[in-house]
């Protein structure tokens, strides 16, 4: 699915880690995955495969994604 992933680093109780926000034609998803640690913060466009969607009682939905086509922007 095409979209844009925006990564940022946040400080958790176990130290800093990367999280993302994936914007696609079907909606926006919060992304948490250890694989994100290898990328610097910024915006990445490309095609993504959503592996899991975990619904919460309150938005947003959490998605596990993996990059399938490396397209770098910005």
C-alpha positions as CSV (number, residue, x, y, z in Angstrom):
1,X,0.0,0.0,0.0
2,X,1.4,3.4,-0.9
3,X,1.9,5.9,1.8
4,X,4.3,8.2,3.7
5,X,6.0,7.2,7.0
6,X,7.1,10.0,9.3
7,X,9.6,8.8,11.9
8,X,10.5,10.6,15.2
9,X,12.5,9.6,18.2
10,X,10.8,9.7,21.6
11,X,12.2,9.2,25.1
12,X,10.7,6.2,26.9
13,X,11.4,4.9,30.3
14,X,14.0,2.5,28.8
15,X,15.6,5.2,26.7
16,X,15.0,6.7,23.2
17,X,13.3,4.8,20.4
18,X,11.8,5.5,17.1
19,X,8.0,5.6,16.4
20,X,6.2,6.4,13.2
21,X,3.0,7.7,11.7
22,X,2.0,6.0,8.4
23,X,-0.4,8.0,6.2
24,X,-2.1,5.9,3.5
25,X,-5.2,6.3,1.3
26,X,-7.2,4.2,3.8
27,X,-6.2,6.1,7.0
28,X,-3.4,7.0,9.4
29,X,-1.6,4.5,11.6
30,X,0.7,4.7,14.6
31,X,3.7,2.5,13.9
32,X,5.9,0.8,16.5
33,X,8.5,-1.7,15.4
34,X,12.1,-2.5,16.3
35,X,13.0,-2.3,12.6
36,X,12.5,1.5,12.7
37,X,15.6,1.9,14.8
38,X,17.8,1.6,11.7
39,X,16.4,4.7,10.1
40,X,17.0,8.4,11.1
41,X,14.0,10.6,11.8
42,X,12.4,12.1,8.7
43,X,9.8,11.3,6.1
44,X,9.9,8.3,3.9
45,X,7.5,7.6,1.0
46,X,7.0,4.2,-0.6
47,X,5.0,1.1,-0.7
48,X,4.3,-0.6,2.7
49,X,2.9,-4.0,3.8
50,X,0.8,-3.8,6.9
51,X,1.3,-7.0,8.9
52,X,-0.9,-6.4,12.0
53,X,-3.5,-3.9,13.0
54,X,-4.3,-3.7,16.7
55,X,-7.5,-1.9,17.5
56,X,-7.6,0.0,20.8
57,X,-10.6,1.3,22.7
58,X,-9.5,4.8,21.6
59,X,-7.8,5.9,18.4
60,X,-5.3,5.7,16.8
61,X,-4.9,2.2,15.5
62,X,-1.5,0.6,15.8
63,X,0.0,-1.0,12.7
64,X,3.1,-3.1,12.2
65,X,4.6,-2.3,8.8
66,X,7.5,-3.2,6.7
67,X,9.0,-1.3,3.8
68,X,8.8,-3.2,0.5
69,X,10.0,-0.5,-1.9
70,X,12.7,1.9,-0.7
71,X,11.7,5.3,-1.9
72,X,13.4,8.1,0.0
73,X,12.1,11.6,0.1
74,X,13.4,14.5,2.2
